[in-house]
Amino acid sequence: MKKSLGPRTLLHPTPVLAIGTYAQDGQPNVMTASWAGLCCSMPPCVAVSLRKATYSYGNIVRRKAFTVSLPSEQHVKHADFFGLITGRGTDKFAASGLTAVPSDKVDAPYVDEFPLVLECELLHTLEIGLHTLFVGEILNVLVDEKVLTPEGMTDLKKLQPLVFQPDLQAYYGIGECVGQAFSIGEKLQE
């Protein structure tokens, strides 16, 4: 039997992402977001929901661009820090000791130490309620070579991405592979 919990933001897990933007004065900024995910394959797009009150919201609206940097488990403290304070009065890159790198494709910085980066141009904006959904077209993906397989694909075990459990407000790593997509289900057809 299932228990009703009512309407809540409860989907497990959500990604832990660092959204990079430039402020009006050109100062690099980064914030942690978990209300996000891929939303289209052609063109490749990612959607990120931010509250209007965030510093990054205004930066995205002005610059029409953002990056998505994926922190690994070793950077859990940095990822949490990026979500704790605003960039309005704090240089989060300087305070964290991490490096802001200007994107070659869009008007936004990314976190150099994080192993995977999506460089995104703002494609659509949708006002939902407390949050605004920003859809960014992924113009380029940057990946540290050390997290790639010999075939040039990302290796999740090497990437070690963080996920967030909203109701417990806790970060987790990713477990073992439990099956190959688009094939394990075929066993039910036998």
C-alpha positions as CSV (number, residue, x, y, z in Angstrom):
1,M,0.0,0.0,0.0
2,K,1.3,3.5,-0.9
3,K,0.9,6.5,1.4
4,S,0.0,9.9,-0.1
5,L,2.5,12.6,0.6
6,G,0.6,15.3,-1.4
7,P,2.1,17.6,-4.0
8,R,5.9,17.9,-3.4
9,T,9.2,18.3,-5.2
10,L,10.0,14.6,-4.7
11,L,11.7,12.9,-7.6
12,H,14.7,10.7,-6.8
13,P,17.5,11.5,-7.5
14,T,18.0,14.9,-8.9
15,P,21.3,16.0,-10.4
16,V,23.8,18.3,-8.6
17,L,24.8,20.9,-11.2
18,A,26.9,24.1,-11.0
19,I,25.4,26.8,-13.2
20,G,28.0,29.3,-14.4
21,T,27.1,32.8,-15.5
22,Y,28.7,36.3,-15.7
23,A,27.3,39.1,-13.7
24,Q,26.6,42.5,-15.3
25,D,30.1,43.7,-14.4
26,G,31.7,40.6,-15.9
27,Q,32.4,38.9,-12.6
28,P,32.2,35.1,-12.9
29,N,29.5,33.5,-10.8
30,V,28.4,29.9,-10.1
31,M,25.4,28.4,-8.2
32,T,24.3,24.9,-7.4
33,A,21.0,23.7,-8.9
34,S,19.2,20.4,-8.8
35,W,15.9,21.3,-10.6
36,A,17.4,20.4,-13.9
37,G,17.8,17.7,-16.6
38,L,18.1,17.0,-20.3
39,C,15.0,18.0,-22.2
40,C,15.6,17.6,-25.9
41,S,17.9,15.5,-28.1
42,M,17.6,17.5,-31.4
43,P,18.8,20.1,-30.8
44,P,20.5,18.9,-27.7
45,C,19.1,20.9,-24.7
46,V,19.2,21.0,-21.0
47,A,16.6,22.7,-18.7
48,V,17.4,24.4,-15.4
49,S,14.8,25.9,-13.1
50,L,15.9,28.9,-11.0
51,R,14.1,31.3,-8.7
52,K,13.9,34.9,-9.7
53,A,15.6,35.8,-6.4
54,T,18.8,34.2,-7.4
55,Y,21.7,36.2,-8.7
56,S,22.2,33.7,-11.6
57,Y,18.6,34.3,-12.8
58,G,19.4,37.9,-13.8
59,N,22.7,36.9,-15.2
60,I,21.1,34.4,-17.6
61,V,18.4,36.8,-18.7
62,R,21.0,39.5,-19.5
63,R,23.7,37.3,-21.1
64,K,21.4,34.7,-22.8
65,A,23.9,32.0,-21.8
66,F,25.0,29.7,-19.1
67,T,27.2,26.7,-18.5
68,V,26.4,23.5,-16.6
69,S,29.4,22.0,-14.8
70,L,29.0,18.5,-13.2
71,P,30.8,18.2,-9.9
72,S,32.3,14.9,-8.9
73,E,32.0,13.3,-5.4
74,Q,35.4,14.8,-4.4
75,H,33.8,18.3,-4.8
76,V,30.7,17.8,-2.7
77,K,31.8,20.6,-0.3
78,H,32.3,23.0,-3.2
79,A,28.9,22.1,-4.8
80,D,27.2,22.7,-1.4
81,F,29.1,26.0,-0.9
82,F,28.0,27.3,-4.3
83,G,24.4,26.8,-3.2
84,L,24.8,28.3,0.3
85,I,25.6,31.9,-0.5
86,T,24.8,34.5,-3.2
87,G,27.3,35.8,-5.7
88,R,26.0,39.3,-5.2
89,G,28.6,40.1,-2.6
90,T,30.9,37.1,-2.8
91,D,33.3,35.9,-5.5
92,K,32.4,32.2,-5.1
93,F,35.3,31.1,-7.3
94,A,37.9,33.0,-5.2
95,A,36.3,31.9,-1.9
96,S,36.2,28.2,-3.0
97,G,39.6,28.1,-4.5
98,L,38.2,26.7,-7.8
99,T,38.9,28.2,-11.2
100,A,36.5,30.1,-13.5
101,V,37.2,29.4,-17.2
102,P,35.6,31.5,-19.9
103,S,33.6,29.3,-22.3
104,D,34.8,29.5,-25.9
105,K,31.2,28.9,-27.2
106,V,28.9,31.0,-24.9
107,D,29.1,34.1,-22.7
108,A,29.5,32.3,-19.4
109,P,32.2,30.7,-17.3
110,Y,32.6,27.1,-16.2
111,V,34.3,25.3,-13.3
112,D,37.6,24.0,-14.5
113,E,38.0,21.4,-11.8
114,F,34.6,19.7,-12.5
115,P,34.9,16.9,-15.1
116,L,32.0,17.6,-17.4
117,V,30.7,20.9,-18.8
118,L,27.8,21.8,-21.0
119,E,28.1,25.2,-22.8
120,C,24.6,26.5,-23.3
121,E,22.9,29.3,-25.2
122,L,19.5,30.4,-23.9
123,L,16.8,29.0,-26.2
124,H,13.6,29.4,-24.2
125,T,12.3,30.8,-20.9
126,L,9.1,29.6,-19.2
127,E,7.7,31.2,-16.1
128,I,6.2,28.4,-14.1
129,G,5.5,29.9,-10.6
130,L,8.2,30.3,-8.0
131,H,10.7,29.0,-10.6
132,T,11.6,30.0,-14.2
133,L,12.6,27.2,-16.5
134,F,15.6,28.1,-18.7
135,V,16.1,25.9,-21.7
136,G,19.7,26.0,-23.0
137,E,20.8,24.6,-26.3
138,I,24.0,22.7,-25.7
139,L,26.5,24.1,-28.1
140,N,29.4,22.0,-26.8
141,V,30.3,19.5,-24.2
142,L,33.7,19.5,-22.6
143,V,35.0,16.4,-20.7
144,D,38.2,15.7,-18.8
145,E,40.0,12.9,-20.7
146,K,40.6,11.0,-17.5
147,V,36.8,10.2,-17.2
148,L,36.5,8.8,-20.7
149,T,36.5,5.2,-21.8
150,P,39.0,4.0,-24.5
151,E,36.1,4.4,-26.9
152,G,35.7,8.1,-26.0
153,M,32.5,7.7,-23.9
154,T,32.1,9.0,-20.4
155,D,32.7,6.4,-17.7
156,L,30.2,7.0,-14.8
157,K,32.5,5.3,-12.3
158,K,35.3,7.7,-13.2
159,L,33.0,10.7,-13.5
160,Q,31.5,10.1,-10.0
161,P,28.6,12.5,-10.3
162,L,26.7,13.7,-7.3
163,V,22.9,13.3,-6.9
164,F,20.6,15.1,-4.5
165,Q,17.8,13.7,-2.4
166,P,15.4,16.6,-2.0
167,D,13.3,15.4,1.0
168,L,16.4,14.5,3.1
169,Q,18.5,17.4,1.6
170,A,21.4,14.9,1.2
171,Y,24.1,14.3,-1.4
172,Y,24.9,10.8,-2.7
173,G,27.2,9.1,-5.2
174,I,26.1,6.7,-7.9
175,G,26.0,2.9,-7.3
176,E,26.8,0.0,-9.6
177,C,25.4,-0.6,-13.1
178,V,22.3,-2.9,-12.8
179,G,21.6,-3.4,-16.5
180,Q,22.2,-2.3,-20.0
181,A,19.6,0.1,-21.4
182,F,17.5,-0.9,-24.4
183,S,18.5,-4.6,-24.0
184,I,17.8,-5.8,-20.4
185,G,14.1,-5.4,-20.9
186,E,14.2,-7.7,-23.9
187,K,14.4,-10.6,-21.5
188,L,10.7,-10.0,-20.7
189,Q,9.8,-10.7,-24.3
190,E,11.3,-14.2,-24.3
